[in-house]
Amino acid sequence: MERKTISVTGMSCNGCEQNVETALRNLDGVSRVEADHEADTVDVVLEDGVADGDVNAAIEQAGYDVKA
């Protein structure tokens, strides 16, 4: 298991947090997600083998941007 904190822009409310969390929960290998729109971060716990690109793509498909 690996824990990551990802910087995400574009979240402005609790609904945005829910959108990002739902998008990530739909990925195989994601065991925990917590988004914080005030800090512009998403904390995720991933099983080994989950690619960063897949996580970033899920966030971007939900309509938000991942900071490099």
N, CA, C and O of each residue as an XYZ file, in Angstrom:
272
protein
N       0.843     -1.180      0.000
C       0.000      0.000      0.000
C       0.886      1.241      0.000
O       1.960      1.269      0.601
N       0.405      2.245     -0.683
C       1.150      3.486     -0.788
C       0.193      4.651     -0.575
O      -0.909      4.671     -1.122
N       0.625      5.613      0.221
C      -0.187      6.809      0.450
C       0.445      7.972     -0.312
O       1.657      8.180     -0.267
N      -0.414      8.729     -1.018
C       0.059      9.877     -1.781
C      -0.838     11.070     -1.506
O      -2.035     10.930     -1.255
N      -0.234     12.240     -1.558
C      -0.990     13.485     -1.529
C      -0.785     14.155     -2.876
O       0.344     14.415     -3.293
N      -1.891     14.429     -3.548
C      -1.867     14.989     -4.892
C      -2.430     16.408     -4.839
O      -3.483     16.639     -4.245
N      -1.727     17.358     -5.462
C      -2.220     18.733     -5.561
C      -3.192     18.823     -6.728
O      -2.866     18.448     -7.854
N      -4.388     19.326     -6.444
C      -5.442     19.404     -7.450
C      -6.013     20.820     -7.451
O      -6.322     21.373     -6.395
N      -6.150     21.396     -8.635
C      -6.762     22.721     -8.734
C      -8.147     22.602     -9.348
O      -8.445     21.669    -10.094
N      -8.981     23.572     -9.011
C     -10.320     23.617     -9.580
C     -11.417     23.200     -8.615
O     -12.597     23.384     -8.912
N     -11.053     22.641     -7.460
C     -12.070     22.273     -6.477
C     -12.430     23.519     -5.670
O     -11.546     24.208     -5.160
N     -13.727     23.809     -5.556
C     -14.138     25.015     -4.834
C     -15.189     24.769     -3.752
O     -15.597     25.701     -3.058
N     -15.629     23.512     -3.609
C     -16.688     23.239     -2.635
C     -16.695     21.754     -2.267
O     -15.934     20.960     -2.821
N     -17.559     21.400     -1.334
C     -17.680     20.005     -0.918
C     -18.141     19.111     -2.060
O     -17.754     17.944     -2.129
N     -18.960     19.646     -2.952
C     -19.400     18.869     -4.109
C     -18.235     18.501     -5.011
O     -18.189     17.403     -5.566
N     -17.299     19.421     -5.153
C     -16.094     19.142     -5.948
C     -15.295     18.012     -5.299
O     -14.805     17.113     -5.983
N     -15.171     18.068     -3.983
C     -14.469     17.002     -3.260
C     -15.125     15.658     -3.542
O     -14.439     14.668     -3.800
N     -16.440     15.625     -3.494
C     -17.168     14.384     -3.744
C     -16.945     13.881     -5.161
O     -16.801     12.678     -5.378
N     -16.916     14.791     -6.126
C     -16.681     14.393     -7.515
C     -15.328     13.714     -7.676
O     -15.224     12.671     -8.321
N     -14.292     14.306     -7.087
C     -12.947     13.741     -7.181
C     -12.885     12.406     -6.444
O     -12.323     11.438     -6.956
N     -13.460     12.354     -5.247
C     -13.436     11.115     -4.464
C     -14.154      9.987     -5.201
O     -13.668      8.856     -5.231
N     -15.291     10.286     -5.785
C     -16.041      9.265     -6.529
C     -15.241      8.769     -7.727
O     -15.183      7.566     -7.979
N     -14.626      9.682     -8.462
C     -13.834      9.297     -9.631
C     -12.695      8.360     -9.225
O     -12.416      7.381     -9.918
N     -12.045      8.659     -8.114
C     -10.917      7.820     -7.690
C     -11.372      6.494     -7.090
O     -10.699      5.477     -7.254
N     -12.500      6.497     -6.403
C     -13.000      5.237     -5.832
C     -13.378      4.240     -6.922
O     -13.395      3.032     -6.685
N     -13.679      4.741     -8.105
C     -14.026      3.864     -9.219
C     -12.813      3.178     -9.839
O     -12.969      2.274    -10.660
N     -11.609      3.594     -9.457
C     -10.384      2.951     -9.946
C     -10.086      1.704     -9.126
O     -10.190      1.726     -7.900
N      -9.721      0.630     -9.787
C      -9.287     -0.567     -9.073
C      -7.994     -0.263     -8.338
O      -7.094      0.368     -8.892
N      -7.898     -0.706     -7.097
C      -6.675     -0.549     -6.331
C      -6.645      0.668     -5.439
O      -5.659      0.883     -4.733
N      -7.696      1.474     -5.448
C      -7.772      2.632     -4.559
C      -8.555      2.215     -3.323
O      -9.723      1.837     -3.417
N      -7.908      2.284     -2.166
C      -8.593      1.818     -0.963
C      -9.126      2.947     -0.088
O     -10.051      2.733      0.696
N      -8.553      4.151     -0.208
C      -9.034      5.274      0.590
C      -8.766      6.565     -0.162
O      -7.721      6.726     -0.793
N      -9.733      7.495     -0.089
C      -9.603      8.795     -0.763
C     -10.188      9.863      0.148
O     -11.257      9.689      0.733
N      -9.464     10.971      0.255
C      -9.997     12.121      0.991
C      -9.545     13.394      0.282
O      -8.353     13.698      0.235
N     -10.502     14.130     -0.264
C     -10.209     15.379     -0.961
C     -10.466     16.551     -0.020
O     -11.347     16.490      0.838
N      -9.687     17.618     -0.190
C      -9.830     18.831      0.614
C      -9.735     20.033     -0.325
O      -8.650     20.393     -0.784
N     -10.893     20.650     -0.606
C     -10.894     21.763     -1.562
C     -10.188     23.000     -1.017
O      -9.660     23.796     -1.795
N     -10.168     23.176      0.293
C      -9.508     24.345      0.869
C      -7.986     24.243      0.753
O      -7.306     25.255      0.576
N      -7.457     23.036      0.851
C      -6.008     22.819      0.725
C      -5.598     22.476     -0.699
O      -4.408     22.391     -1.000
N      -6.577     22.278     -1.576
C      -6.315     21.856     -2.963
C      -5.517     20.559     -3.014
O      -4.575     20.429     -3.796
N      -5.902     19.601     -2.173
C      -5.205     18.310     -2.148
C      -6.182     17.152     -2.128
O      -7.346     17.287     -1.752
N      -5.659     16.003     -2.549
C      -6.374     14.737     -2.444
C      -5.392     13.732     -1.864
O      -4.315     13.513     -2.420
N      -5.765     13.122     -0.742
C      -4.969     12.049     -0.150
C      -5.555     10.728     -0.616
O      -6.758     10.499     -0.494
N      -4.707      9.859     -1.150
C      -5.158      8.553     -1.612
C      -4.265      7.459     -1.043
O      -3.065      7.654     -0.849
N      -4.868      6.313     -0.782
C      -4.127      5.115     -0.407
C      -4.346      4.117     -1.532
O      -5.476      3.741     -1.844
N      -3.237      3.695     -2.134
C      -3.272      2.852     -3.324
C      -2.603      1.517     -3.071
O      -1.626      1.431     -2.326
N      -3.129      0.486     -3.688
C      -2.442     -0.800     -3.697
C      -1.260     -0.706     -4.644
O      -1.244      0.142     -5.536
N      -0.277     -1.565     -4.460
C       0.874     -1.592     -5.353
C       0.402     -1.845     -6.782
O      -0.500     -2.651     -7.012
N       1.008     -1.161     -7.723
C       0.697     -1.386     -9.124
C      -0.271     -0.394     -9.729
O      -0.491     -0.423    -10.940
N      -0.862      0.489     -8.925
C      -1.753      1.507     -9.477
C      -0.870      2.618    -10.044
O      -0.054      3.199     -9.328
N      -1.038      2.907    -11.325
C      -0.192      3.881    -12.000
C      -0.619      5.309    -11.683
O      -1.810      5.614    -11.612
N       0.374      6.181    -11.494
C       0.092      7.601    -11.265
C      -0.730      8.181    -12.405
O      -1.625      8.995    -12.180
N      -0.425      7.763    -13.622
C      -1.153      8.265    -14.785
C      -2.634      7.946    -14.725
O      -3.463      8.756    -15.141
N      -2.977      6.765    -14.208
C      -4.392      6.394    -14.083
C      -5.096      7.260    -13.047
O      -6.237      7.677    -13.246
N      -4.410      7.527    -11.945
C      -4.970      8.375    -10.891
C      -5.177      9.789    -11.432
O      -6.250     10.370    -11.267
N      -4.151     10.337    -12.076
C      -4.245     11.688    -12.628
C      -5.339     11.770    -13.687
O      -6.085     12.749    -13.730
N      -5.443     10.767    -14.530
C      -6.464     10.760    -15.582
C      -7.867     10.758    -14.986
O      -8.754     11.435    -15.505
N      -8.081     10.018    -13.918
C      -9.399      9.974    -13.275
C      -9.771     11.350    -12.724
O     -10.914     11.787    -12.852
N      -8.801     12.028    -12.111
C      -9.054     13.368    -11.583
C      -9.373     14.330    -12.722
O     -10.308     15.125    -12.624
N      -8.601     14.260    -13.794
C      -8.815     15.163    -14.918
C     -10.133     14.879    -15.633
O     -10.792     15.809    -16.097
N     -10.523     13.618    -15.727
C     -11.805     13.280    -16.349
C     -12.973     13.785    -15.515
O     -14.061     14.016    -16.042
N     -12.750     13.960    -14.199
C     -13.785     14.507    -13.334
C     -13.880     16.024    -13.481
O     -14.796     16.645    -12.942
N     -12.929     16.625    -14.216
C     -13.011     18.053    -14.495
C     -12.055     18.927    -13.717
O     -12.242     20.143    -13.663
N     -11.033     18.341    -13.112
C     -10.092     19.088    -12.290
C      -8.671     18.891    -12.813
O      -8.411     17.962    -13.578
N      -7.759     19.759    -12.403
C      -6.395     19.703    -12.890
C      -5.449     19.235    -11.803
O      -5.568     19.622    -10.640
N      -4.503     18.392    -12.205
C      -3.472     17.897    -11.303
C      -2.253     18.786    -11.475
O      -1.764     18.976    -12.589
N      -1.759     19.336    -10.353
C      -0.532     20.143    -10.397
C       0.670     19.215    -10.439
O       0.719     18.217     -9.720
N       1.629     19.544    -11.274
C       2.854     18.734    -11.365
C       3.754     18.974    -10.168
O       4.828     18.379    -10.075
